[in-house]
Amino acid sequence: MSEEVRPVRDPGLQPERTRLAWRRTTLASTVAAVLAVKAALHGGVSVSGIVACALCCGLWLAFLWLAHRRIHALSATASPAALTPRHATAAALCAVATAVCAAALVVV
């Protein structure tokens, strides 16, 4: 039986595309956070609006930190390590929770 020889993987532009995707997602999260602040301050200030706005901004900062770490990891080497499930879950939860907080501020 002969062993199958796997060719060396050429990542090409995949790390760059992934880096750009992280930047786009960070930009979208930033827009959601800014709109949440605008919604919280529009038409009077309420306690629930301020709490939701603070939560949204905290989630945005957490996502920004995670995205910055991933973008840096993608830039550091030609063959970056895979994103861990823990970091992927944290980033997804931050993005979704930020969007939910922003939507709640718009509706309320």
N, CA, C and O atoms as CSV, one atom per row, in Angstrom:
chain,resi,resn,atom,element,x,y,z
A,1,MET,N,N,0.816,-1.163,0.000
A,1,MET,CA,C,0.000,0.000,0.000
A,1,MET,C,C,0.874,1.245,0.000
A,1,MET,O,O,1.825,1.352,0.774
A,2,SER,N,N,0.547,2.161,-0.857
A,2,SER,CA,C,1.338,3.385,-0.884
A,2,SER,C,C,0.616,4.492,-0.123
A,2,SER,O,O,-0.611,4.593,-0.140
A,3,GLU,N,N,1.397,5.293,0.526
A,3,GLU,CA,C,0.823,6.417,1.251
A,3,GLU,C,C,0.533,7.555,0.280
A,3,GLU,O,O,1.303,7.836,-0.638
A,4,GLU,N,N,-0.585,8.185,0.515
A,4,GLU,CA,C,-0.939,9.321,-0.325
A,4,GLU,C,C,-0.149,10.537,0.146
A,4,GLU,O,O,-0.151,10.877,1.329
A,5,VAL,N,N,0.513,11.172,-0.786
A,5,VAL,CA,C,1.279,12.359,-0.464
A,5,VAL,C,C,0.383,13.579,-0.697
A,5,VAL,O,O,-0.098,13.817,-1.805
A,6,ARG,N,N,0.176,14.334,0.365
A,6,ARG,CA,C,-0.669,15.520,0.252
A,6,ARG,C,C,0.197,16.709,-0.142
A,6,ARG,O,O,1.251,16.930,0.454
A,7,PRO,N,N,-0.231,17.466,-1.124
A,7,PRO,CA,C,0.555,18.631,-1.513
A,7,PRO,C,C,0.498,19.711,-0.425
A,7,PRO,O,O,-0.451,19.792,0.354
A,8,VAL,N,N,1.523,20.511,-0.404
A,8,VAL,CA,C,1.566,21.618,0.545
A,8,VAL,C,C,0.490,22.623,0.130
A,8,VAL,O,O,0.395,23.015,-1.033
A,9,ARG,N,N,-0.300,23.020,1.092
A,9,ARG,CA,C,-1.405,23.937,0.810
A,9,ARG,C,C,-0.886,25.342,0.578
A,9,ARG,O,O,-0.113,25.874,1.374
A,10,ASP,N,N,-1.317,25.930,-0.513
A,10,ASP,CA,C,-0.973,27.309,-0.817
A,10,ASP,C,C,-2.160,28.180,-0.425
A,10,ASP,O,O,-3.186,28.160,-1.106
A,11,PRO,N,N,-2.042,28.940,0.653
A,11,PRO,CA,C,-3.188,29.708,1.113
A,11,PRO,C,C,-3.560,30.865,0.186
A,11,PRO,O,O,-4.670,31.391,0.267
A,12,GLY,N,N,-2.649,31.258,-0.683
A,12,GLY,CA,C,-2.948,32.345,-1.605
A,12,GLY,C,C,-3.370,33.597,-0.873
A,12,GLY,O,O,-2.677,34.066,0.031
A,13,LEU,N,N,-4.496,34.130,-1.261
A,13,LEU,CA,C,-4.985,35.361,-0.656
A,13,LEU,C,C,-6.004,35.123,0.449
A,13,LEU,O,O,-6.624,36.071,0.931
A,14,GLN,N,N,-6.186,33.871,0.858
A,14,GLN,CA,C,-7.196,33.582,1.867
A,14,GLN,C,C,-6.981,34.344,3.168
A,14,GLN,O,O,-7.951,34.895,3.689
A,15,PRO,N,N,-5.767,34.413,3.732
A,15,PRO,CA,C,-5.605,35.194,4.965
A,15,PRO,C,C,-5.975,36.665,4.777
A,15,PRO,O,O,-6.550,37.283,5.673
A,16,GLU,N,N,-5.646,37.220,3.617
A,16,GLU,CA,C,-5.992,38.616,3.373
A,16,GLU,C,C,-7.506,38.796,3.268
A,16,GLU,O,O,-8.052,39.759,3.807
A,17,ARG,N,N,-8.185,37.881,2.581
A,17,ARG,CA,C,-9.645,37.958,2.485
A,17,ARG,C,C,-10.290,37.815,3.858
A,17,ARG,O,O,-11.265,38.502,4.161
A,18,THR,N,N,-9.759,36.937,4.677
A,18,THR,CA,C,-10.299,36.738,6.020
A,18,THR,C,C,-10.072,37.983,6.870
A,18,THR,O,O,-10.948,38.394,7.632
A,19,ARG,N,N,-8.894,38.577,6.735
A,19,ARG,CA,C,-8.598,39.813,7.456
A,19,ARG,C,C,-9.571,40.919,7.056
A,19,ARG,O,O,-10.073,41.652,7.908
A,20,LEU,N,N,-9.833,41.034,5.761
A,20,LEU,CA,C,-10.779,42.035,5.280
A,20,LEU,C,C,-12.195,41.748,5.779
A,20,LEU,O,O,-12.944,42.680,6.076
A,21,ALA,N,N,-12.567,40.481,5.874
A,21,ALA,CA,C,-13.884,40.122,6.393
A,21,ALA,C,C,-14.009,40.524,7.862
A,21,ALA,O,O,-15.057,41.014,8.282
A,22,TRP,N,N,-12.958,40.323,8.638
A,22,TRP,CA,C,-12.979,40.749,10.036
A,22,TRP,C,C,-13.121,42.264,10.126
A,22,TRP,O,O,-13.838,42.769,10.989
A,23,ARG,N,N,-12.445,42.989,9.243
A,23,ARG,CA,C,-12.553,44.454,9.255
A,23,ARG,C,C,-13.971,44.907,8.882
A,23,ARG,O,O,-14.505,45.833,9.492
A,24,ARG,N,N,-14.578,44.259,7.886
A,24,ARG,CA,C,-15.955,44.608,7.508
A,24,ARG,C,C,-16.919,44.331,8.646
A,24,ARG,O,O,-17.814,45.133,8.911
A,25,THR,N,N,-16.747,43.214,9.316
A,25,THR,CA,C,-17.629,42.873,10.424
A,25,THR,C,C,-17.443,43.853,11.575
A,25,THR,O,O,-18.411,44.232,12.234
A,26,THR,N,N,-16.202,44.264,11.820
A,26,THR,CA,C,-15.939,45.258,12.850
A,26,THR,C,C,-16.597,46.592,12.492
A,26,THR,O,O,-17.147,47.272,13.359
A,27,LEU,N,N,-16.537,46.958,11.220
A,27,LEU,CA,C,-17.187,48.191,10.778
A,27,LEU,C,C,-18.699,48.114,10.972
A,27,LEU,O,O,-19.314,49.073,11.439
A,28,ALA,N,N,-19.300,46.984,10.618
A,28,ALA,CA,C,-20.747,46.816,10.805
A,28,ALA,C,C,-21.117,46.868,12.285
A,28,ALA,O,O,-22.139,47.449,12.649
A,29,SER,N,N,-20.301,46.273,13.127
A,29,SER,CA,C,-20.549,46.313,14.569
A,29,SER,C,C,-20.415,47.739,15.097
A,29,SER,O,O,-21.168,48.147,15.982
A,30,THR,N,N,-19.477,48.486,14.567
A,30,THR,CA,C,-19.299,49.881,14.960
A,30,THR,C,C,-20.520,50.709,14.580
A,30,THR,O,O,-20.989,51.534,15.364
A,31,VAL,N,N,-21.027,50.487,13.380
A,31,VAL,CA,C,-22.225,51.206,12.935
A,31,VAL,C,C,-23.407,50.882,13.851
A,31,VAL,O,O,-24.163,51.778,14.224
A,32,ALA,N,N,-23.570,49.618,14.213
A,32,ALA,CA,C,-24.659,49.231,15.119
A,32,ALA,C,C,-24.507,49.911,16.474
A,32,ALA,O,O,-25.497,50.365,17.048
A,33,ALA,N,N,-23.284,49.989,16.996
A,33,ALA,CA,C,-23.060,50.630,18.289
A,33,ALA,C,C,-23.326,52.133,18.215
A,33,ALA,O,O,-23.917,52.704,19.132
A,34,VAL,N,N,-22.897,52.771,17.136
A,34,VAL,CA,C,-23.134,54.214,16.983
A,34,VAL,C,C,-24.629,54.497,16.859
A,34,VAL,O,O,-25.136,55.442,17.462
A,35,LEU,N,N,-25.330,53.684,16.080
A,35,LEU,CA,C,-26.777,53.859,15.955
A,35,LEU,C,C,-27.482,53.618,17.288
A,35,LEU,O,O,-28.489,54.261,17.582
A,36,ALA,N,N,-26.960,52.700,18.090
A,36,ALA,CA,C,-27.540,52.452,19.414
A,36,ALA,C,C,-27.372,53.673,20.307
A,36,ALA,O,O,-28.300,54.053,21.020
A,37,VAL,N,N,-26.202,54.284,20.274
A,37,VAL,CA,C,-25.974,55.494,21.070
A,37,VAL,C,C,-26.897,56.609,20.593
A,37,VAL,O,O,-27.495,57.318,21.402
A,38,LYS,N,N,-27.008,56.757,19.284
A,38,LYS,CA,C,-27.894,57.785,18.730
A,38,LYS,C,C,-29.341,57.545,19.161
A,38,LYS,O,O,-30.037,58.481,19.553
A,39,ALA,N,N,-29.790,56.304,19.089
A,39,ALA,CA,C,-31.164,55.973,19.486
A,39,ALA,C,C,-31.383,56.210,20.977
A,39,ALA,O,O,-32.457,56.650,21.386
A,40,ALA,N,N,-30.372,55.919,21.784
A,40,ALA,CA,C,-30.507,56.111,23.234
A,40,ALA,C,C,-30.602,57.582,23.597
A,40,ALA,O,O,-31.275,57.940,24.563
A,41,LEU,N,N,-29.936,58.441,22.832
A,41,LEU,CA,C,-29.927,59.863,23.142
A,41,LEU,C,C,-31.029,60.634,22.434
A,41,LEU,O,O,-31.294,61.786,22.778
A,42,HIS,N,N,-31.668,60.024,21.462
A,42,HIS,CA,C,-32.716,60.703,20.692
A,42,HIS,C,C,-34.045,60.682,21.450
A,42,HIS,O,O,-34.489,59.630,21.909
A,43,GLY,N,N,-34.665,61.838,21.575
A,43,GLY,CA,C,-35.983,61.904,22.197
A,43,GLY,C,C,-35.975,61.763,23.700
A,43,GLY,O,O,-36.975,61.331,24.273
A,44,GLY,N,N,-34.913,62.103,24.344
A,44,GLY,CA,C,-34.871,62.022,25.801
A,44,GLY,C,C,-34.070,60.828,26.282
A,44,GLY,O,O,-33.953,59.806,25.606
A,45,VAL,N,N,-33.531,60.995,27.458
A,45,VAL,CA,C,-32.688,59.955,28.047
A,45,VAL,C,C,-33.502,59.183,29.076
A,45,VAL,O,O,-34.160,59.766,29.938
A,46,SER,N,N,-33.443,57.857,28.965
A,46,SER,CA,C,-34.113,57.010,29.944
A,46,SER,C,C,-33.092,56.061,30.558
A,46,SER,O,O,-32.042,55.807,29.969
A,47,VAL,N,N,-33.396,55.549,31.716
A,47,VAL,CA,C,-32.485,54.620,32.394
A,47,VAL,C,C,-32.294,53.355,31.564
A,47,VAL,O,O,-31.170,52.883,31.394
A,48,SER,N,N,-33.395,52.806,31.048
A,48,SER,CA,C,-33.276,51.575,30.247
A,48,SER,C,C,-32.481,51.832,28.971
A,48,SER,O,O,-31.728,50.967,28.523
A,49,GLY,N,N,-32.645,53.023,28.382
A,49,GLY,CA,C,-31.877,53.370,27.181
A,49,GLY,C,C,-30.394,53.469,27.464
A,49,GLY,O,O,-29.570,53.010,26.673
A,50,ILE,N,N,-30.059,54.065,28.584
A,50,ILE,CA,C,-28.641,54.194,28.958
A,50,ILE,C,C,-28.035,52.826,29.267
A,50,ILE,O,O,-26.900,52.548,28.880
A,51,VAL,N,N,-28.784,51.977,29.959
A,51,VAL,CA,C,-28.280,50.630,30.278
A,51,VAL,C,C,-28.058,49.831,28.996
A,51,VAL,O,O,-27.020,49.189,28.833
A,52,ALA,N,N,-29.035,49.872,28.083
A,52,ALA,CA,C,-28.890,49.146,26.814
A,52,ALA,C,C,-27.752,49.715,25.990
A,52,ALA,O,O,-27.020,48.968,25.340
A,53,CYS,N,N,-27.597,51.021,26.009
A,53,CYS,CA,C,-26.502,51.664,25.274
A,53,CYS,C,C,-25.146,51.262,25.861
A,53,CYS,O,O,-24.214,50.955,25.117
A,54,ALA,N,N,-25.038,51.263,27.178
A,54,ALA,CA,C,-23.792,50.866,27.829
A,54,ALA,C,C,-23.465,49.400,27.536
A,54,ALA,O,O,-22.311,49.049,27.293
A,55,LEU,N,N,-24.491,48.556,27.562
A,55,LEU,CA,C,-24.298,47.141,27.231
A,55,LEU,C,C,-23.841,46.984,25.785
A,55,LEU,O,O,-22.931,46.208,25.495
A,56,CYS,N,N,-24.468,47.715,24.892
A,56,CYS,CA,C,-24.106,47.662,23.477
A,56,CYS,C,C,-22.658,48.110,23.271
A,56,CYS,O,O,-21.908,47.474,22.529
A,57,CYS,N,N,-22.271,49.189,23.920
A,57,CYS,CA,C,-20.901,49.680,23.788
A,57,CYS,C,C,-19.886,48.712,24.394
A,57,CYS,O,O,-18.799,48.530,23.847
A,58,GLY,N,N,-20.235,48.091,25.520
A,58,GLY,CA,C,-19.349,47.085,26.112
A,58,GLY,C,C,-19.173,45.869,25.212
A,58,GLY,O,O,-18.066,45.351,25.067
A,59,LEU,N,N,-20.262,45.420,24.611
A,59,LEU,CA,C,-20.184,44.297,23.672
A,59,LEU,C,C,-19.365,44.675,22.446
A,59,LEU,O,O,-18.588,43.869,21.933
A,60,TRP,N,N,-19.544,45.905,21.983
A,60,TRP,CA,C,-18.772,46.373,20.831
A,60,TRP,C,C,-17.278,46.361,21.155
A,60,TRP,O,O,-16.467,45.921,20.341
A,61,LEU,N,N,-16.918,46.846,22.346
A,61,LEU,CA,C,-15.507,46.844,22.734
A,61,LEU,C,C,-14.946,45.424,22.822
A,61,LEU,O,O,-13.808,45.179,22.422
A,62,ALA,N,N,-15.741,44.492,23.344
A,62,ALA,CA,C,-15.296,43.094,23.419
A,62,ALA,C,C,-15.081,42.529,22.018
A,62,ALA,O,O,-14.085,41.851,21.763
A,63,PHE,N,N,-16.020,42.812,21.106
A,63,PHE,CA,C,-15.869,42.323,19.735
A,63,PHE,C,C,-14.661,42.965,19.063
A,63,PHE,O,O,-13.917,42.297,18.345
A,64,LEU,N,N,-14.469,44.258,19.295
A,64,LEU,CA,C,-13.328,44.960,18.713
A,64,LEU,C,C,-12.018,44.330,19.181
A,64,LEU,O,O,-11.089,44.158,18.393
A,65,TRP,N,N,-11.950,43.991,20.457
A,65,TRP,CA,C,-10.748,43.356,21.001
A,65,TRP,C,C,-10.511,41.995,20.342
A,65,TRP,O,O,-9.391,41.680,19.940
A,66,LEU,N,N,-11.576,41.188,20.236
A,66,LEU,CA,C,-11.443,39.870,19.600
A,66,LEU,C,C,-11.025,39.993,18.134
A,66,LEU,O,O,-10.151,39.265,17.666
A,67,ALA,N,N,-11.657,40.918,17.419
A,67,ALA,CA,C,-11.343,41.100,15.997
A,67,ALA,C,C,-9.902,41.583,15.828
A,67,ALA,O,O,-9.197,41.130,14.927
A,68,HIS,N,N,-9.469,42.491,16.682
A,68,HIS,CA,C,-8.092,42.985,16.588
A,68,HIS,C,C,-7.088,41.852,16.797
A,68,HIS,O,O,-6.088,41.758,16.085
A,69,ARG,N,N,-7.362,41.002,17.771
A,69,ARG,CA,C,-6.470,39.847,17.997
A,69,ARG,C,C,-6.406,38.949,16.780
A,69,ARG,O,O,-5.331,38.484,16.401
A,70,ARG,N,N,-7.582,38.698,16.151
A,70,ARG,CA,C,-7.613,37.803,14.991
A,70,ARG,C,C,-6.931,38.444,13.783
A,70,ARG,O,O,-6.194,37.776,13.058
A,71,ILE,N,N,-7.174,39.730,13.567
A,71,ILE,CA,C,-6.540,40.423,12.445
A,71,ILE,C,C,-5.026,40.410,12.625
A,71,ILE,O,O,-4.284,40.202,11.665
A,72,HIS,N,N,-4.573,40.630,13.847
A,72,HIS,CA,C,-3.132,40.594,14.121
A,72,HIS,C,C,-2.568,39.195,13.875
A,72,HIS,O,O,-1.485,39.055,13.308
A,73,ALA,N,N,-3.290,38.171,14.294
A,73,ALA,CA,C,-2.824,36.792,14.078
A,73,ALA,C,C,-2.758,36.464,12.592
A,73,ALA,O,O,-1.849,35.760,12.151
A,74,LEU,N,N,-3.714,36.970,11.817
A,74,LEU,CA,C,-3.716,36.717,10.378
A,74,LEU,C,C,-2.574,37.450,9.680
A,74,LEU,O,O,-2.078,36.993,8.651
A,75,SER,N,N,-2.161,38.579,10.235
A,75,SER,CA,C,-1.085,39.370,9.629
A,75,SER,C,C,0.295,38.877,10.032
A,75,SER,O,O,1.277,39.165,9.347
A,76,ALA,N,N,0.384,38.144,11.125
A,76,ALA,CA,C,1.680,37.775,11.697
A,76,ALA,C,C,2.443,36.749,10.851
A,76,ALA,O,O,3.664,36.840,10.721
A,77,THR,N,N,1.734,35.780,10.280
A,77,THR,CA,C,2.415,34.729,9.527
A,77,THR,C,C,1.706,34.468,8.210
A,77,THR,O,O,0.563,34.878,8.007
A,78,ALA,N,N,2.400,33.784,7.327
A,78,ALA,CA,C,1.790,33.425,6.039
A,78,ALA,C,C,0.774,32.303,6.202
A,78,ALA,O,O,-0.150,32.170,5.400
A,79,SER,N,N,0.948,31.499,7.242
A,79,SER,CA,C,0.036,30.388,7.494
A,79,SER,C,C,-0.489,30.493,8.929
A,79,SER,O,O,0.025,29.824,9.826
A,80,PRO,N,N,-1.510,31.330,9.149
A,80,PRO,CA,C,-1.995,31.542,10.516
A,80,PRO,C,C,-2.726,30.317,11.066
A,80,PRO,O,O,-3.248,29.487,10.323
A,81,ALA,N,N,-2.740,30.240,12.383
A,81,ALA,CA,C,-3.453,29.142,13.044
A,81,ALA,C,C,-4.954,29.341,12.886
A,81,ALA,O,O,-5.430,30.459,12.691
A,82,ALA,N,N,-5.674,28.258,12.971
A,82,ALA,CA,C,-7.129,28.317,12.845
A,82,ALA,C,C,-7.725,29.037,14.054
A,82,ALA,O,O,-7.166,29.020,15.150
A,83,LEU,N,N,-8.859,29.661,13.824
A,83,LEU,CA,C,-9.583,30.338,14.895
A,83,LEU,C,C,-10.138,29.279,15.847
A,83,LEU,O,O,-10.775,28.319,15.415
A,84,THR,N,N,-9.896,29.459,17.122
A,84,THR,CA,C,-10.376,28.480,18.091
A,84,THR,C,C,-11.896,28.600,18.231
A,84,THR,O,O,-12.447,29.688,18.066
A,85,PRO,N,N,-12.568,27.501,18.532
A,85,PRO,CA,C,-14.026,27.562,18.709
A,85,PRO,C,C,-14.444,28.532,19.808
A,85,PRO,O,O,-15.490,29.172,19.703
A,86,ARG,N,N,-13.649,28.646,20.844
A,86,ARG,CA,C,-13.957,29.563,21.938
A,86,ARG,C,C,-13.987,31.010,21.450
A,86,ARG,O,O,-14.911,31.755,21.775
A,87,HIS,N,N,-12.981,31.409,20.674
A,87,HIS,CA,C,-12.929,32.776,20.164
A,87,HIS,C,C,-14.003,33.013,19.103
A,87,HIS,O,O,-14.579,34.099,19.033
A,88,ALA,N,N,-14.267,32.011,18.288
A,88,ALA,CA,C,-15.318,32.151,17.268
A,88,ALA,C,C,-16.682,32.329,17.927
A,88,ALA,O,O,-17.479,33.162,17.495
A,89,THR,N,N,-16.948,31.554,18.962
A,89,THR,CA,C,-18.217,31.668,19.676
A,89,THR,C,C,-18.340,33.028,20.358
A,89,THR,O,O,-19.395,33.659,20.304
A,90,ALA,N,N,-17.267,33.478,20.994
A,90,ALA,CA,C,-17.284,34.779,21.666
A,90,ALA,C,C,-17.524,35.908,20.665
A,90,ALA,O,O,-18.304,36.819,20.940
A,91,ALA,N,N,-16.866,35.859,19.514
A,91,ALA,CA,C,-17.046,36.899,18.505
A,91,ALA,C,C,-18.471,36.893,17.959
A,91,ALA,O,O,-19.078,37.950,17.788
A,92,ALA,N,N,-18.998,35.715,17.689
A,92,ALA,CA,C,-20.370,35.619,17.174
A,92,ALA,C,C,-21.383,36.119,18.202
A,92,ALA,O,O,-22.314,36.846,17.856
A,93,LEU,N,N,-21.204,35.734,19.459
A,93,LEU,CA,C,-22.116,36.196,20.502
A,93,LEU,C,C,-22.049,37.708,20.700
A,93,LEU,O,O,-23.078,38.351,20.907
A,94,CYS,N,N,-20.860,38.274,20.639
A,94,CYS,CA,C,-20.720,39.737,20.772
A,94,CYS,C,C,-21.423,40.444,19.618
A,94,CYS,O,O,-22.138,41.422,19.835
A,95,ALA,N,N,-21.229,39.962,18.409
A,95,ALA,CA,C,-21.845,40.599,17.240
A,95,ALA,C,C,-23.366,40.509,17.303
A,95,ALA,O,O,-24.062,41.494,17.056
A,96,VAL,N,N,-23.877,39.334,17.631
A,96,VAL,CA,C,-25.334,39.150,17.696
A,96,VAL,C,C,-25.928,39.960,18.849
A,96,VAL,O,O,-26.965,40.602,18.679
A,97,ALA,N,N,-25.290,39.936,20.006
A,97,ALA,CA,C,-25.812,40.673,21.154
A,97,ALA,C,C,-25.769,42.176,20.903
A,97,ALA,O,O,-26.678,42.888,21.330
A,98,THR,N,N,-24.742,42.677,20.224
A,98,THR,CA,C,-24.684,44.096,19.878
A,98,THR,C,C,-25.834,44.469,18.955
A,98,THR,O,O,-26.477,45.502,19.144
A,99,ALA,N,N,-26.092,43.638,17.967
A,99,ALA,CA,C,-27.190,43.900,17.046
A,99,ALA,C,C,-28.545,43.854,17.763
A,99,ALA,O,O,-29.425,44.665,17.475
A,100,VAL,N,N,-28.710,42.918,18.683
A,100,VAL,CA,C,-29.968,42.817,19.443
A,100,VAL,C,C,-30.143,44.053,20.322
A,100,VAL,O,O,-31.241,44.605,20.379
A,101,CYS,N,N,-29.102,44.499,21.000
A,101,CYS,CA,C,-29.194,45.700,21.837
A,101,CYS,C,C,-29.530,46.920,20.990
A,101,CYS,O,O,-30.366,47.738,21.377
A,102,ALA,N,N,-28.883,47.044,19.841
A,102,ALA,CA,C,-29.160,48.181,18.951
A,102,ALA,C,C,-30.585,48.124,18.451
A,102,ALA,O,O,-31.251,49.158,18.388
A,103,ALA,N,N,-31.076,46.952,18.092
A,103,ALA,CA,C,-32.457,46.810,17.621
A,103,ALA,C,C,-33.436,47.135,18.750
A,103,ALA,O,O,-34.463,47.772,18.514
A,104,ALA,N,N,-33.129,46.706,19.961
A,104,ALA,CA,C,-34.012,47.003,21.085
A,104,ALA,C,C,-34.091,48.505,21.343
A,104,ALA,O,O,-35.154,49.020,21.689
A,105,LEU,N,N,-32.985,49.201,21.177
A,105,LEU,CA,C,-33.001,50.649,21.362
A,105,LEU,C,C,-33.808,51.353,20.283
A,105,LEU,O,O,-34.459,52.363,20.549
A,106,VAL,N,N,-33.766,50.828,19.078
A,106,VAL,CA,C,-34.515,51.436,17.982
A,106,VAL,C,C,-36.006,51.227,18.179
A,106,VAL,O,O,-36.799,52.132,17.920
A,107,VAL,N,N,-36.399,50.032,18.640
A,107,VAL,CA,C,-37.808,49.698,18.822
A,107,VAL,C,C,-38.383,50.447,20.024
A,107,VAL,O,O,-39.510,50.940,19.967
A,108,VAL,N,N,-37.617,50.533,21.108
A,108,VAL,CA,C,-38.106,51.183,22.332
A,108,VAL,C,C,-38.028,52.633,22.209
A,108,VAL,O,O,-38.395,53.353,23.138
